[in-house]
Amino acid sequence: MLSAVEKEVSRRNILPGDIGGRRQTAIEAEDVELSKGKKTSSAGLIVGLLYLACWVVLGYSYAFGKVKSKYSDKVHLKYNEDSRKRGSFLFFSSLLLSVAAILYRLITEEGTNM
């Protein structure tokens, strides 16, 4: 809408002469500010890793969870075969993603400290 107003005002020749210079200065200042970027939040990384850690624990529980019999000392797997397969996939994929996230953070931190 702002560009439409600017177009209409310039079409009617009531646009101030220095508006182009002010606009260019604002564009350059904004470009400098936006090109700096901003640092990611370490809290966000920690929350993400905790989220992945929850999935690791859940996957481990499904894949390798055991229950002890009330009447004997026998230990049985807690979940059926299909659930254990899915739990194994969840466990190992979450573990892999957690390691990849940690390595990525270490590599990018190391690169910025040089």
Backbone bond lengths (Angstrom), bond angles and torsions (degrees), N, CA, C in turn:
res aa  C-N    CA-C-N  psi(-1)  N-CA   C-N-CA  omega(-1)  CA-C   N-CA-C  phi
1 M - - - 1.426 - - 1.525 110.82 -
2 L 1.335 115.31 -36.43 1.454 119.16 -179.99 1.525 111.36 -64.35
3 S 1.318 116.06 -39.31 1.469 119.05 178.89 1.530 110.62 -68.58
4 A 1.326 118.38 -32.83 1.459 121.37 177.67 1.521 110.47 -67.14
5 V 1.320 116.92 -39.57 1.465 121.17 177.71 1.526 109.30 -65.35
6 E 1.317 116.09 -44.13 1.469 120.34 179.62 1.529 110.74 -61.30
7 K 1.320 116.25 -41.84 1.467 121.04 179.10 1.531 110.99 -62.43
8 E 1.328 115.80 -44.41 1.463 120.64 -178.61 1.524 111.30 -66.20
9 V 1.320 116.34 -42.59 1.468 120.72 179.77 1.527 110.51 -65.66
10 S 1.322 117.56 -40.25 1.469 119.66 178.58 1.532 110.93 -70.83
11 R 1.317 118.44 -32.04 1.459 122.09 177.99 1.533 110.37 -65.17
12 R 1.315 116.11 -34.49 1.475 120.76 -179.58 1.533 112.42 -86.47
13 N 1.327 116.32 -1.14 1.464 122.47 -179.96 1.525 113.08 61.06
14 I 1.313 117.47 37.28 1.463 120.93 175.10 1.535 110.61 -116.21
15 L 1.314 115.50 14.66 1.459 121.66 178.63 1.525 108.75 -80.07
16 P 1.322 119.05 129.99 1.465 120.32 178.17 1.533 110.53 -59.69
17 G 1.298 116.44 150.46 1.461 121.11 -176.00 1.515 114.11 -67.05
18 D 1.313 117.35 -31.77 1.468 119.22 -176.00 1.525 113.45 -90.25
19 I 1.313 117.80 6.35 1.471 120.14 -178.04 1.529 111.52 -64.91
20 G 1.321 115.75 -35.70 1.462 119.32 178.46 1.520 111.67 -64.08
21 G 1.321 116.32 -41.42 1.471 120.69 177.96 1.507 111.90 -66.59
22 R 1.333 116.41 -42.33 1.471 119.94 177.74 1.526 111.13 -63.69
23 R 1.317 115.37 -40.22 1.468 119.91 179.83 1.528 110.63 -64.63
24 Q 1.337 116.17 -44.00 1.463 120.54 -179.91 1.530 110.62 -63.84
25 T 1.325 117.33 -40.86 1.467 121.20 177.67 1.525 110.78 -62.98
26 A 1.326 116.34 -41.99 1.473 120.35 178.70 1.520 111.01 -65.12
27 I 1.329 116.66 -39.46 1.470 120.78 178.56 1.518 110.61 -63.75
28 E 1.325 117.20 -44.18 1.469 120.82 -179.71 1.525 111.34 -65.56
29 A 1.334 117.06 -41.91 1.469 120.32 179.09 1.521 110.79 -64.28
30 E 1.320 116.06 -41.57 1.466 119.83 178.64 1.522 110.95 -65.92
31 D 1.319 116.87 -39.55 1.454 121.43 179.63 1.522 111.22 -62.54
32 V 1.338 116.26 -43.17 1.462 120.49 178.19 1.525 110.48 -62.78
33 E 1.319 116.28 -44.50 1.464 121.02 -178.29 1.531 111.65 -65.52
34 L 1.323 117.19 -44.20 1.466 120.43 -177.54 1.519 112.74 -73.98
35 S 1.333 117.62 -27.60 1.464 119.49 -179.10 1.522 112.05 -73.35
36 K 1.336 117.50 -18.35 1.464 120.78 176.85 1.520 110.95 -66.72
37 G 1.316 116.50 -36.48 1.462 120.31 -176.43 1.516 110.33 72.00
38 K 1.308 116.08 177.19 1.453 118.74 177.18 1.518 109.75 -133.52
39 K 1.298 115.19 153.25 1.456 122.72 -177.20 1.520 109.83 -74.60
40 T 1.324 115.31 143.21 1.457 119.34 177.44 1.525 110.33 -71.69
41 S 1.281 115.14 157.12 1.450 121.20 -178.84 1.523 110.35 -83.22
42 S 1.314 116.08 128.96 1.464 119.53 175.49 1.526 110.52 -66.87
43 A 1.324 115.98 -29.61 1.468 119.70 177.80 1.530 109.83 -64.04
44 G 1.317 117.10 -38.46 1.463 120.72 177.24 1.517 111.71 -62.39
45 L 1.327 116.16 -40.48 1.460 120.07 177.85 1.525 110.61 -64.81
46 I 1.305 116.28 -42.75 1.470 120.13 -179.32 1.529 110.56 -64.29
47 V 1.326 116.68 -43.17 1.471 120.22 178.64 1.527 109.97 -62.64
48 G 1.333 116.71 -42.40 1.464 120.54 178.32 1.524 112.08 -62.14
49 L 1.317 116.41 -42.78 1.467 119.79 179.16 1.532 111.37 -67.81
50 L 1.325 116.94 -36.79 1.467 119.39 176.26 1.524 110.79 -65.11
51 Y 1.324 115.15 -38.10 1.470 120.09 176.71 1.528 109.92 -62.01
52 L 1.336 116.48 -46.06 1.464 119.69 177.43 1.532 111.00 -64.23
53 A 1.320 116.43 -37.33 1.464 119.37 179.57 1.528 110.90 -63.06
54 C 1.329 116.59 -36.20 1.477 119.73 176.31 1.526 110.45 -61.88
55 W 1.338 116.57 -41.55 1.460 119.88 178.57 1.524 111.14 -67.08
56 V 1.332 117.49 -35.13 1.466 120.52 177.01 1.526 109.55 -63.10
57 V 1.315 116.57 -46.46 1.471 120.73 -179.59 1.523 110.50 -63.74
58 L 1.311 117.15 -43.91 1.461 121.10 179.37 1.533 110.99 -62.97
59 G 1.329 116.39 -45.32 1.473 120.30 178.41 1.518 111.59 -62.49
60 Y 1.333 116.26 -41.64 1.462 120.03 178.19 1.522 110.31 -61.89
61 S 1.312 116.46 -42.39 1.460 120.40 179.49 1.528 111.30 -61.33
62 Y 1.337 116.60 -44.68 1.468 119.89 179.44 1.522 112.24 -68.31
63 A 1.311 116.92 -39.30 1.463 120.09 -174.63 1.521 112.62 -77.66
64 F 1.323 116.80 -40.70 1.457 119.36 -170.52 1.522 114.12 -122.42
65 G 1.341 117.14 9.18 1.455 120.76 -178.34 1.526 112.10 -64.14
66 K 1.316 115.02 137.86 1.467 120.88 -179.35 1.517 109.15 -130.33
67 V 1.311 114.41 155.32 1.454 120.99 177.86 1.525 108.24 -132.37
68 K 1.312 115.09 140.23 1.464 120.46 -178.79 1.522 109.22 -94.62
69 S 1.313 115.46 138.66 1.459 121.58 179.25 1.530 110.47 -65.30
70 K 1.336 115.29 143.57 1.467 120.08 179.42 1.527 112.01 -70.00
71 Y 1.338 115.81 -32.14 1.462 119.72 -170.19 1.512 113.92 -105.09
72 S 1.313 117.15 -14.55 1.463 119.78 178.16 1.532 107.83 -137.07
73 D 1.297 116.01 177.60 1.465 120.05 179.94 1.519 112.28 -91.35
74 K 1.326 117.58 12.85 1.456 120.74 -179.33 1.526 110.42 -71.21
75 V 1.321 114.22 143.39 1.465 121.11 176.95 1.520 107.44 -113.65
76 H 1.318 116.29 129.80 1.460 121.58 -178.93 1.529 109.08 -119.76
77 L 1.323 114.51 154.16 1.462 118.93 174.38 1.521 108.22 -69.12
78 K 1.313 115.83 141.61 1.455 121.46 -172.45 1.531 112.81 -76.73
79 Y 1.330 117.50 -35.16 1.461 121.65 -173.54 1.520 111.23 -116.93
80 N 1.346 116.54 160.53 1.461 120.41 -179.98 1.535 110.62 -73.68
81 E 1.326 116.02 173.91 1.468 122.47 -173.76 1.532 112.30 -59.02
82 D 1.325 117.00 -44.74 1.463 120.33 -178.85 1.527 110.88 -63.00
83 S 1.311 117.11 -43.25 1.472 120.75 178.88 1.521 111.14 -65.18
84 R 1.325 117.16 -37.32 1.464 120.16 178.70 1.525 111.39 -67.02
85 K 1.340 117.04 -37.27 1.470 119.97 177.33 1.528 110.37 -63.94
86 R 1.317 115.53 -46.45 1.472 119.32 179.31 1.525 110.73 -65.83
87 G 1.314 116.77 -38.06 1.463 120.72 177.28 1.516 112.01 -64.13
88 S 1.337 116.17 -39.30 1.469 119.97 177.36 1.524 110.50 -63.44
89 F 1.333 115.47 -43.82 1.464 118.80 178.55 1.525 110.48 -61.46
90 L 1.320 116.57 -45.15 1.464 121.81 179.54 1.530 110.61 -61.95
91 F 1.308 116.63 -44.34 1.456 121.54 -178.73 1.524 111.43 -62.65
92 F 1.333 116.37 -53.26 1.463 118.99 -174.99 1.533 112.62 -71.19
93 S 1.326 117.51 -36.08 1.466 118.42 178.38 1.530 110.58 -69.14
94 S 1.317 118.18 -39.61 1.465 120.90 177.36 1.523 110.96 -66.02
95 L 1.306 115.92 -39.08 1.455 120.53 177.87 1.527 110.33 -63.45
96 L 1.311 116.27 -44.45 1.465 121.15 178.86 1.527 111.04 -62.80
97 L 1.320 116.95 -44.36 1.466 120.50 178.56 1.526 111.66 -64.48
98 S 1.313 117.28 -37.26 1.468 120.45 178.09 1.523 110.88 -63.93
99 V 1.313 116.39 -46.02 1.467 120.37 178.97 1.522 110.28 -63.85
100 A 1.331 117.04 -42.22 1.467 120.33 179.10 1.526 110.89 -62.91
101 A 1.320 118.22 -40.59 1.465 121.51 179.16 1.522 111.44 -64.97
102 I 1.316 116.81 -41.90 1.464 120.63 178.96 1.523 110.54 -65.83
103 L 1.331 117.13 -46.10 1.467 120.30 178.48 1.519 111.75 -62.14
104 Y 1.324 116.96 -41.69 1.459 120.60 178.51 1.524 110.71 -60.32
105 R 1.313 115.51 -44.66 1.473 119.57 -179.53 1.527 110.51 -64.66
106 L 1.327 117.46 -41.55 1.457 120.30 178.94 1.521 111.85 -65.29
107 I 1.325 116.26 -41.26 1.464 120.32 -179.58 1.526 110.51 -66.81
108 T 1.330 117.38 -44.63 1.458 118.98 -178.68 1.514 111.73 -70.30
109 E 1.310 118.68 -34.06 1.463 121.49 176.19 1.519 109.87 -67.41
110 E 1.321 116.81 -40.77 1.459 120.98 -179.33 1.515 110.06 -65.61
111 G 1.334 116.56 -37.81 1.463 120.62 -179.63 1.518 112.22 -68.04
112 T 1.322 118.29 -32.41 1.468 120.46 -179.32 1.500 112.54 -81.83
113 N 1.340 117.69 -19.65 1.456 120.50 -179.30 1.522 113.03 -86.26
114 M 1.299 117.68 -6.05 1.471 120.51 -177.33 1.496 112.16 -73.38
